[in-house]
Amino acid sequence: MNPLTVKKHWDIFCKIVDNFGDIGVCWRLSKQLNHEHGLVVRLFVDDLNAAKKIIPTLNLALNQQNIDEIDVLSWRAETDFNDAADVVIEAFACELPAVYLSAMAQKKSKWINLEYLSAETWVADFHAKPSPQANGLTRYFYFPGFRENTGGLIREKNQQFAHRSSKQHLFCKSQDLTNHNHLKVSLFCYPHAPIESLLVAMAESNRPTDCYVPTSGILQKFGNFFGLSTLNVGVNYTFKNLNLHVLPFLTQADYDALLAACDVNFVRGEDSWVRAIWAAKPFIWQPYFQEENTHIKKLNAFLDMFYADFEAKRTVYQAHDDWVEAELSPATWQDYLNQLPYIAEYTLQQSQKLTKQVDLATKLVGFCNNIA
């Protein structure tokens, strides 16, 4: 066989820490590397139960299976790690198995540590820097980012944006997201978010609001607001100007469609944050909590970068500050709604500007092709 026709094999290792962002990013990246770049991809996951939320067709009884052309393997102590890939992605410093590292050294695999996304300026200085290891390999630290001199953002070629009529998605039709007289808000957040204050603000606002909440572990907090022990999927709950719609846990495609169909999106972590940018709709981001207020530094770095040329940035900063550090008051929410047409126009411009950059998967493939 002509060696030029042999497909490159890539392995991605993912540990699901306490949310779905890790597997969400790894699953999107796996599919894009295969579908758009023709790579043979294996995805090792340490928690198949959690992964099934993102990969619904996953069979928990199988240790290895092929889904959407990706080989998904259970990452266990007894897993055979003697066959290393040409390129190995260690997602978010998840620490590769010792046996697999030995196999990598024998094969001389290319080793990429995929870091978390940040808009902080120091990211460019550390992006793609080599770190020689004791086993003879070089570990490269690969930083996704918003600037040209970073690793880029995950974005598929067929990504549907809000300004490309993605409201026609079947999921949006099934949820009847067609009431243009109501403000449509999607809400996905961490448990420590001031949820009750936001619900009060939406209920007290001068605009009827449909708030769509995908099922997650914090659904009980919404039940407490309505004085109910449980909330049921598919049921709508009303208080003053607020209509709360409880959705099932959504597939990535359905969640992307929800973001594109709403007027404002509350997002968290990394995966939903990036998808909100591609939805090109106003969004409020809750970063993952870190000690010593590191998450606040990440938040401010992003706000300073994304809204650098926006005249009403004070309104956006205040909404984020209240949501992340305090309580989102009715006054702050109403001010945000008053500026919403301008925020929407600016967000669309910023989204379109970022789509002109090379995406993360393409940059990653190019980088790996050029290192020794």
N, C-alpha and C positions, 0 to 999 in steps of 0.2 A: 504493500500500500504506500502511495506517495505520502511522505510525512506531512506535506502541506495540507493534506485533506483530513488529517486527524484532528478531531475537535479537542480543544483544551478542556480539561476537567478542573472545575472549581468546587471547593468545599466551603460552606459557611457554617460556623458554629454559633449557636444562640442559646444563652441562658435567660429564661424568663424570670425576672427578679420579683416584681410585685405588681406589675401592670401588663398591658398588652403592647406597649410601644416597642419593646425589643423585637418581639416576633412580628409585629406589624411592619417594621422597617425591613427586617430580614426576608420576610415573605415577598414583599414588593420587589426588593432588590434581586432575589433569586429568580423571580419570574421575568424581570426585565433583562437580566444577564442571559437567560435562555432564549426568550422570545425575540429579542432585538439584536443580540450579539452572537447567537448560535452556540453558546457554551453549554457544556454538560455540567449540571449543578446538583450537588448533594447538600441538603440542609439538615444539620444535626441539631435536634431540639431536646432540651433536658426535661421538659414538662409537656407531654402531649395533651393532657387534659386542658391546660390553658391554651395551647396552640390551636385546639379544635375550635375555639371561639373565632379565631381569625381564618382557619382553614376548615370550614364546616364538614367537608367530605372525609376528613381524617378518620381512619379506622383505629381506634385505641387498642385493638387486639393485635395489631401488626407492629412489629419493630422496624419494618422497612416497607415503604410503599411509594408508588409513583403517582403524583397528583399534579395535573396541569404541566406535565413534562418535567417536574422536579422530583428527585428522589428525596423523600423525607424519612429520616432515620431517628430512632429513639437514642438519645445520648445517655447511655448507662455504663456502669463499670464493666459489664460483660460484653459490651459492643466491640466488634473487631475493628481496631484502629490501625491496622498494619498497612493499609493501602492509602497513602497520602496523595493528595491532588497536586496538580501543577501550581495552582494558586490557592492559598488558604486565607479566608477572611475570619479573623477572630473578632467577633462583634462585641464592641463595648468592653474590651479587656476581660473577656469571660474565662480566660485561662484554659489553654488547650491541654488535653490528656497527655501524660508523659510518654505513653507508648506511641501516640500519634506524632509527637514532636520528634521522636527517634526516627520514625518513618519519613518525616519531612526532611530530616537531615540527610538521610540516605538518598532521597530523590532530589534534594536541593530545591525544594518547593519555595515559591515566593510567598512571603508572609506579610499579611496586611492586618493591622489592628484598626478596625473601623471605629472612630471615636464618635462621641455625641455631638450633635449640632449646636453651634453657638455663633452669635454675631459679634463676639468680642474681638477686638482688633489683634490680640496676640495670636489668634488662631492661625493667621497667615504665616507667622514666623515659625510655627512648629509643624505646619502641614507638610506631609510627605518626607519628614526627616527620618533618616535611617538610625537604627539602634542595633549594632552588632551583638550577637548572642554567643554564649559559651559553646553552643553546639555547632557553631560555624555558620549558622544562618543569619540573615539580617531581617530584623523586624521593622516594618515601616508604619509610622503613625499617620493615619489618613483622616483628615478632618473635613467633614462636610462644611459648607459655608455659603454665605450670600454674596461673596465677592469673587471676582475672576481668579484671584490668586489663592483660592481655597479649593476644596474637593467638589463643590457644587451641591445641588439639591436633587433628591429623587424626583424624577418626572418622566413619565412614559411618553412615547411619541404620540400615542392615541389618546392622551389625557384630554378629557372634555372639560372645557372651562365654562363658567357661568354665561359668558357672552357668546357661547356657541350653542345655545338652546338645550343645555343639558337638563332643563326642567322636564323634558319629554321622557326622561328615564321612567321605566315601568314602576319603580318603587315610589317615585313622586306622585304618579297617577293613582297608585293604590292608597296613598295617604291623603289624597285630595288636597294637595298643597297649592290650591288655586284661588283662595280667597284673598284678592289683592287689596281689600279694605283693611285687613288685619296685618299687623307686623308679625313676621315669621322669624322665630328665634330657635336655634338649636343649642342645646346645653349639655356639654360633656366636661366634667371637672373632677378634681381630686376631692376626697372627703373633707378636707379642712377649709374648702372654699366657703364663703359666707352665703350659702344657698338661700337661707330664709330671707336675708335682706334683699337679694335680687328678686325673689318671688314677690315680696312686698312692693318693691319698686315697680315691677311690671304691672301688678294689680292696681297700683295707685296712679299709673301713668295715664295720659290723656288719649292714648291710642290702644284700642283692643289688640291683644297680643296672643298669638298661638305659639306656645313654647313646646318644642319637641325634645323629649328626653329618652335616649336609648337606655334600655335596661342595663344596670350595672350594680355593683355592690353598695352604692350609696342611695339606692332608690328609697330606702326607708326614711331618709332625711326629707324627701319630698312628701312622703306620707305623713310625717309629723306636722308639716305645715298645714295640711288639710285635716288634721286630727284623726287620721286613719292608721290602723296598724299595718295595713298592706295596700299597695296600689297594683292594679291589674293591667297587664299589657293589652292594648287595644281600647282602653277606656279613657275618656276625657274627663278632666276634673276642672271645675270652674270656680273662681273667686274674683268678684268684681270684674276688672278688665282683663283678667288672666285666664286663658284656657290652656291647661296642661295636658299634653298628649303623651302617653306612655307607649314607647315603641319597644319592640323586641331588640335583643342585641343584634346589631346590624353587620352584614358582610362589609368588606372594604368598599366594594362597588356601590352598595346602597348608602353607606355613610358618605361617600364622596358626592353622591347625588343629593343627599339631604343638605350638605353644606352649600352646594350650588343653588339649591332652591330657596334657601332662607335669606333673610335680609341682614341678620346679625348672627354670628357663630361664636359661641364660647368654646374654646378648645384648650387642650392641655398637652404637656409633655413635648414629644417630637413629631410623631406620625400625623396626628390630627392637626397640629400646628402648620405643617407644610401643606397638608391638603386644603386647609383653609385659605392659604395664600393662593393656591391654584384655583380654588373656587372663585377667587376675585371678588369676594364680598367682605364687608366690614367684619372684623373679628376681635375678640378680646382673649388674650392668651394667658394661661396660668402655667408657669414653668414648674417643673418637678422640684419639690422642696429640698433644699440642701443646707447643711450646717453653715454657720457664720454668714448667713445671708448671701451665699454665693448665687442662689437662684435670682435674687434681686439684681445683682450685677449683670446676670445674663439677660434679664428682662429689660433693664435700662439700656444695655448695649444694643439690643434689637430695636427698641423704640427709637433710640437716637439714629440708628441706621435707616430704618424703614420709613420713618416720618420726618426725615431731615428737612424736607422742603415743604412740609404741610403747615399751612397758616394756622389751622385750628388744633395744633398738636397738644395744647394744654388740655383740651377736652379728652383726647385719647389717653394722655398720660394719667389724668385723674381717674378715669374709669378703670384703667389697669391697676393703679395704686390701690384704689378702694377694693377691687376684686381680689387682689393678691395679699394685701396687708391689713385690711380693716373690714369695713362693711360697705356695700355699694348702696348708697343712699338714693331715695327717690329723686333728689335734686341732681345728683351726678348722672343718674340714668336719663332724666329728662333733658339735661344738657347734651348728653350724647345723642339722643334722638333728634334734638333740634339741629345738630350738625350732621346728621346721618347722610343727607344727599351729598355733602362735600366729602365726607369720609368714604362714601361708596365710590365716588368718581376717582379719588386719589388712590384707593386700594386697587382699583382696576388698572390704573396706570402703572402702579408698582408691580403688580402681578405680571402684566405684559412685558415690562422691562426685564424682570427676572427670567422669563421664558426665553429670552434671547441668549442667555448664557448656556454653556454646555452642561448637560445634566450629569449627576453623580456617577451613574453606571458607565456612561460613555467615557468620562474622565478617568474612571478607575481602570477600565480596560486599556485605555491608552497608556496610562501610567505603568501598569503591569507589563505591557508589551515592550516598554522602553527600559525597564530596570534589568540588570544582569541576572 
